[in-house]
Amino acid sequence: MTNLNSNSRLRLFCETDRERRQLSTAPTHVPFLSTPLALMNTQLPNSRRLRSQSNLPPSVTLPDEVMAEILSRLPVRSLMQIKCVCKSWNTIISDPKFIKMHLNRSARNPHFSLVSYASPSFDDGEHRFVPFPAGSLLDNRHITFPKDPYYLLHDKDCREVIGSCNGLVCLLGYSYVALDTYSMWLRFWNPATRKISDRLGSFDDFNYGSNSRRFVFCYDNSSDTYKVVALHYNRNVSNPMVEVSIFTLGDNVWRTIQTLSLVPLQLLYSYWRMYDGVQFNCTVNWLACNQIPSKVDEFVIISLHLGTDTYTKLMLPPGDEKSTHLSSICVLMNSFCFSQDFNGTDFVIWKMTEFGDDRSWTQFFTFSYHNLRMNLNSRVVYSWLTLKPLHLSEDGDTMVFASYLHNQAILYNLRTNRVLKSRVNKKICWFSIKDYVESLVSTG
């Protein structure tokens, strides 16, 4: 039989994929053809098959960089399948440069991920990782939940999702060891490739349920490494401080860096997930406040540079230094933003036009709760007004919020003032929502 080079295989693979789809609508007596060679052998008699092969036009060999460009347009699932077609494809798809090329292309099709649950307790065994395209929320307010039990967290020997970066998901597992003591560990998971690391970074923690320790998963582009930042709150009354340690995937060890004198709100209000650390460029950022007795609460932003392990204190927009816990930080359209409630009537979003310069805050949007149809009344607890901006559509028309009051997503069209609310029947931790992208990034 005539040898087929990698370009011919790609052509036959794609042609066969189309033929498979055609066969799916054909009469049931037509046999399913699983490979290009099976297709050739089934359809042609021996003499015609040999004659057809002898008349094949000469194949054109494409340069590897052209092949990489073509393959980078395929979804992860297809790439994982065709790695087995030939050695040259496997080499291309496994190349770190190709993995970055594919990641950059995939990032143009934004996805989210969140956690669904049967009950808020992490012991119910039903906490599920749910990835979905942003369009499914923006276009029809509906999210399809994967039925595959593969997405259940307890099957991964873990209970919580710390975060997601470039298609990698960081999971946290823990088990009770002794009185108020838990054994804890990390696992790194790529849902698209279905690869997961072993337990890494194991340590013991005293009374994890007291919110004394919280984590952020992030990517350090200065060293091309993935890191987990751990915050541990030492509640010494006379001198409270936050101990900070960093785990680097690859080195697989924890190292301690300089402590914080201000307390990130992630440690004080962890249940909501509203105050998780926010990555922007090569930094992780937290809203923080002063917890030292006899001092007036001062709200600031603490920014940790992942490349240098140094902190910067950023002031809030003018007049908001005494802001309450109804504020949050986020990233919208590649801008670092601060949002806050204003007098229980409006919701304001500011953006920092030059990141790192707290004199560059400018007002981005102002929303009336009335326009957002929050259905407020005198019986509403003030803290329930909490909103968290999740996403601003590429055209800048639609803002997506997580609403603590309604436990759903609110979609607000800034051009038409139209308000839509998510149509999801299952219980969702909306404040757990993170950016997500399918990728080939390795788990370690």
C-alpha positions in Angstrom: 0.0 0.0 0.0 1.2 3.5 -0.8 2.8 5.2 2.2 1.0 8.3 3.5 2.9 11.2 4.9 1.6 13.4 7.7 -0.2 15.8 5.4 -2.1 13.0 3.7 -3.1 11.7 7.1 -4.4 15.0 8.1 -6.5 15.3 4.9 -7.8 11.7 5.3 -8.5 12.3 9.0 -10.6 15.4 8.2 -12.3 13.8 5.2 -13.2 10.8 7.3 -14.5 13.0 10.1 -16.9 14.5 7.5 -17.8 11.1 6.2 -18.5 9.9 9.8 -21.0 12.7 10.2 -22.6 11.8 6.9 -22.8 8.1 7.9 -24.6 9.1 11.1 -27.6 10.1 9.0 -27.4 7.2 6.6 -29.5 4.0 6.7 -28.7 1.7 9.5 -27.3 -1.1 7.2 -24.4 1.1 6.2 -21.4 0.0 8.3 -19.6 2.5 10.5 -16.1 3.2 9.2 -13.7 4.1 11.9 -10.5 4.9 9.9 -9.5 6.2 6.5 -7.9 2.8 5.6 -11.1 1.0 6.5 -13.0 3.4 4.3 -10.7 2.6 1.3 -10.8 -1.1 1.9 -14.6 -1.3 2.3 -15.6 0.9 -0.6 -13.3 -0.3 -3.4 -12.6 -3.7 -4.9 -9.0 -4.8 -4.9 -8.2 -4.0 -8.6 -9.9 -0.5 -8.4 -8.2 0.2 -5.0 -4.8 -0.6 -6.4 -5.5 1.5 -9.6 -6.7 4.4 -7.4 -3.6 4.3 -5.2 -1.3 4.3 -8.3 -3.0 7.4 -9.6 -2.7 9.4 -6.4 -1.2 12.8 -7.0 2.2 13.4 -5.4 1.9 14.6 -1.8 3.1 18.0 -0.8 5.0 18.1 2.5 4.1 21.1 4.6 6.7 22.7 6.9 6.3 21.9 10.5 5.4 25.5 11.3 2.5 25.4 8.8 1.3 22.1 10.2 1.4 23.6 13.7 -0.7 26.5 12.6 -3.3 24.2 11.2 -3.3 21.9 14.2 -3.5 24.8 16.6 -7.1 25.5 15.4 -8.4 22.1 16.6 -10.0 21.6 20.0 -8.0 19.8 22.8 -10.1 16.6 22.5 -9.3 16.2 18.8 -5.6 16.9 19.4 -5.4 14.3 22.1 -6.9 11.8 19.6 -4.7 12.5 16.6 -1.4 12.5 18.6 -1.6 8.8 18.0 -1.9 9.1 14.2 1.8 9.6 13.5 5.1 10.4 15.3 5.5 13.8 13.7 2.1 15.0 14.9 2.8 13.8 18.4 6.1 15.7 18.3 4.4 18.9 17.1 1.5 18.7 19.6 3.8 18.0 22.5 6.1 20.9 21.8 5.9 23.7 24.5 5.8 26.3 21.7 2.8 24.6 20.1 1.1 24.4 23.5 1.5 28.2 24.0 0.3 28.8 20.4 -2.8 26.7 21.0 -3.4 28.4 24.4 -3.3 31.9 22.8 -5.7 30.9 20.2 -8.1 29.2 22.6 -8.1 32.3 24.8 -10.0 34.1 22.1 -13.0 31.9 22.9 -13.5 32.8 26.6 -14.9 30.2 28.9 -15.9 30.3 32.6 -15.8 27.7 35.3 -17.7 27.4 38.5 -18.7 24.9 41.2 -22.2 23.4 41.6 -23.3 21.6 44.7 -26.2 19.8 46.3 -25.6 21.4 49.7 -23.1 24.0 50.8 -21.2 21.4 52.9 -18.1 20.1 51.1 -18.9 16.7 52.5 -22.0 16.1 50.3 -19.9 14.4 47.5 -21.8 16.4 44.8 -19.5 19.3 44.3 -18.9 19.5 40.6 -16.5 21.5 38.4 -18.6 23.1 35.6 -16.7 24.5 32.6 -18.8 26.4 30.0 -18.4 28.9 27.2 -19.1 32.5 28.0 -21.5 32.6 25.0 -23.9 30.1 26.6 -24.4 32.6 29.5 -24.5 35.7 27.3 -26.7 34.3 24.5 -29.3 32.3 26.3 -28.5 32.5 30.0 -28.3 28.7 30.2 -25.5 26.5 31.4 -25.2 22.9 30.5 -23.9 20.8 33.4 -21.7 17.9 32.5 -23.3 14.6 33.3 -19.9 12.8 33.3 -19.0 11.9 36.9 -15.5 12.7 35.9 -16.2 16.3 36.9 -17.1 15.4 40.5 -14.4 16.7 43.0 -14.6 13.8 45.4 -13.4 11.5 42.6 -10.3 13.6 42.5 -9.7 13.1 46.2 -10.3 16.8 46.7 -13.0 19.1 48.1 -12.4 22.6 46.8 -11.4 24.4 43.7 -8.8 27.0 44.5 -8.7 28.5 41.0 -7.9 28.1 37.3 -5.0 29.4 35.1 -4.5 28.7 31.4 -6.6 25.5 31.5 -5.0 24.2 34.7 -7.3 23.8 37.8 -5.8 23.8 41.3 -7.7 21.6 43.7 -7.5 21.4 47.5 -7.9 18.2 49.4 -8.0 17.7 53.1 -8.8 15.0 55.7 -9.3 15.0 59.5 -6.2 13.7 61.3 -6.6 14.5 65.0 -8.2 17.1 67.3 -8.7 20.2 65.2 -5.9 19.1 62.8 -6.3 18.5 59.1 -3.9 17.0 56.6 -4.0 19.1 53.4 -2.7 18.7 49.9 -2.9 20.2 46.4 -3.6 18.5 43.0 -3.3 20.1 39.6 -5.8 19.0 37.0 -6.4 19.7 33.3 -10.0 18.8 32.6 -9.5 19.0 28.8 -6.7 16.5 28.6 -8.0 14.5 31.6 -4.6 14.5 33.3 -4.2 15.1 37.0 -1.1 15.3 39.2 -0.4 13.3 42.3 -0.9 14.9 45.8 1.6 17.7 46.1 2.6 20.3 48.8 1.1 18.2 51.7 1.0 19.9 55.1 -0.9 19.8 58.4 -3.2 22.7 59.4 -4.8 23.5 62.7 -8.6 24.1 62.5 -8.9 24.8 58.7 -12.6 25.6 59.1 -11.8 28.7 61.1 -10.9 30.6 57.9 -7.3 31.0 59.1 -5.8 29.9 55.8 -6.8 30.6 52.2 -5.2 30.1 48.8 -4.8 31.7 45.4 -3.7 29.9 42.2 -1.8 32.1 39.7 0.6 32.1 36.8 3.9 33.9 37.0 4.7 35.0 33.4 8.1 36.3 34.5 9.3 32.7 35.1 6.6 30.8 33.2 5.6 28.9 36.3 2.4 28.2 38.2 2.2 29.1 41.8 -0.2 28.8 44.8 -0.1 31.6 47.3 -1.2 30.6 50.8 -2.4 33.2 53.4 -2.3 32.2 57.1 -3.9 34.5 59.6 -2.1 34.6 63.0 -4.8 36.2 65.2 -2.4 37.5 67.9 -4.5 40.2 69.6 -1.6 42.6 70.2 0.1 42.0 66.9 -2.1 40.3 64.3 -0.3 39.4 61.1 -0.7 37.3 57.9 2.0 34.8 57.1 2.4 34.2 53.4 4.0 31.2 51.7 4.3 30.2 48.0 4.2 26.8 46.3 5.7 26.6 42.8 4.6 23.7 40.6 7.8 22.0 39.4 9.8 22.7 42.5 6.9 21.3 44.6 8.0 22.9 47.9 6.5 25.7 50.0 8.6 28.7 50.9 7.8 31.6 53.3 8.0 35.2 52.2 7.5 38.5 54.1 4.4 38.7 56.3 1.5 41.2 55.9 0.4 43.6 58.6 -2.9 44.2 56.8 -5.5 41.4 56.6 -6.9 40.5 53.2 -10.7 40.3 53.3 -10.4 36.8 51.7 -9.4 35.6 55.2 -12.3 37.4 56.9 -15.2 36.6 54.5 -14.0 33.5 52.8 -17.4 31.8 52.5 -18.7 34.2 49.9 -15.6 33.7 47.6 -16.2 37.4 46.8 -12.8 38.5 48.1 -10.5 35.9 46.6 -7.2 37.2 45.4 -7.3 38.6 41.8 -4.4 38.0 39.4 -3.5 40.8 37.1 -0.4 40.8 34.9 2.3 39.4 37.2 0.6 40.2 40.5 -2.0 38.9 42.9 -4.2 41.5 44.5 -6.4 41.6 47.6 -8.7 44.0 49.2 -7.4 44.3 52.8 -8.1 46.2 56.0 -6.5 47.1 59.3 -7.4 44.7 62.1 -5.3 46.2 64.9 -7.4 47.3 67.8 -7.6 51.0 68.6 -7.0 51.8 64.9 -9.6 52.9 62.5 -10.3 50.4 59.7 -8.4 51.4 56.6 -9.3 49.6 53.4 -6.5 49.3 50.8 -5.4 47.0 48.0 -2.4 44.9 48.6 -0.5 43.8 45.5 2.0 41.0 45.6 4.4 40.8 42.6 5.0 37.1 41.8 8.4 37.6 40.3 10.0 39.6 43.1 7.9 38.5 46.2 7.4 42.2 47.1 4.2 44.0 48.1 2.8 47.3 47.0 0.0 49.1 48.9 -2.5 50.8 46.5 -5.1 53.3 47.8 -8.7 53.1 46.8 -10.4 55.7 44.6 -10.7 59.1 46.4 -13.2 59.0 49.2 -13.5 55.2 49.4 -10.8 54.6 52.1 -13.5 53.9 54.6 -15.4 51.6 52.2 -17.3 48.7 53.7 -17.0 45.0 52.9 -19.5 45.5 50.1 -16.6 46.4 47.8 -14.5 44.1 45.6 -11.8 44.0 42.9 -11.9 42.3 39.5 -10.6 42.4 36.0 -12.9 43.6 33.2 -11.7 43.9 29.5 -8.1 43.7 30.7 -8.5 46.6 33.1 -8.0 46.3 36.9 -11.2 47.4 38.5 -12.7 48.3 42.0 -16.4 48.1 42.6 -18.5 49.3 45.5 -22.0 49.9 46.8 -23.0 53.6 47.1 -25.5 54.5 49.7 -27.5 51.3 49.1 -28.9 52.8 45.8 -26.2 52.5 43.2 -23.3 50.3 42.3 -20.1 52.0 41.0 -17.2 50.5 39.2 -13.8 52.2 38.9 -10.8 51.2 36.7 -7.1 51.9 37.2 -6.0 53.3 33.8 -2.3 52.7 34.7 -1.9 49.7 36.9 0.2 50.4 40.0 -0.6 54.1 40.0 -3.4 54.7 42.4 -3.8 58.2 41.2 -5.1 56.9 37.9 -8.5 55.7 39.1 -11.4 56.8 36.8 -15.0 56.0 37.1 -16.0 53.2 34.7 -19.7 52.5 35.2 -22.5 53.5 37.6 -25.6 51.2 37.9 -28.8 51.9 39.7 -30.1 48.9 41.7 -33.5 49.9 40.4 -32.3 49.5 36.8 -30.8 46.1 37.8 -34.2 45.0 39.1 -32.8 44.0 42.4 -36.3 44.2 44.0 -35.1 45.9 47.1 -37.4 46.6 50.1 -37.0 47.5 53.7 -36.7 43.9 54.8 -33.6 43.2 52.7 -30.5 42.8 54.8 -28.0 45.4 53.6 -25.2 42.9 53.1 -27.4 41.0 50.6 -27.0 43.9 48.2 -23.6 42.4 47.4 -22.8 42.2 43.7 -19.7 41.0 42.0 -18.8 42.0 38.4 -17.9 38.8 36.5 -17.5 39.7 32.9 -17.9 42.5 30.4 -18.7 41.3 26.9 -16.2 41.9 24.1 -18.4 44.5 22.5 -18.8 46.3 25.8 -22.6 46.0 25.7 -23.3 43.4 28.4 -22.1 43.3 32.0 -22.5 40.1 34.0 -22.9 40.2 37.8 -23.1 37.6 40.4 -25.9 38.5 42.8 -25.8 37.3 46.4 -29.4 38.5 47.0 -30.8 36.3 44.2 -28.1 33.6 44.0 -27.9 34.0 40.2 -26.2 35.8 37.4 -27.6 39.2 36.3 -27.0 40.2 32.7 -27.4 43.9 32.1 -27.2 45.5 28.6 -25.7 48.9 29.0 -27.0 50.1 25.6 -30.7 49.1 26.1 -30.9 48.9 29.9 -32.4 45.4 29.5 -31.9 43.1 32.4 -31.9 39.3 32.1 -31.3 36.7 34.8 -29.6 33.3 34.5 -31.9 30.3 34.0 -30.1 27.6 36.0 -32.0 25.2 38.2 -29.1 23.7 40.1 -27.4 25.2 43.0 -24.4 27.2 42.0 -21.7 29.0 43.9 -21.7 32.1 41.6 -18.9 33.8 43.4 -16.7 30.8 42.6 -16.8 31.7 38.9 -13.4 32.0 37.2 -12.1 32.5 33.8 -11.3 29.2 32.1 -9.8 28.1 28.8 -9.3 24.6 27.4 -5.5 24.0 26.9 -2.8 21.4 26.6 -0.8 22.7 29.6 0.8 19.9 31.6 -0.1 19.1 35.1 3.5 18.9 36.2 
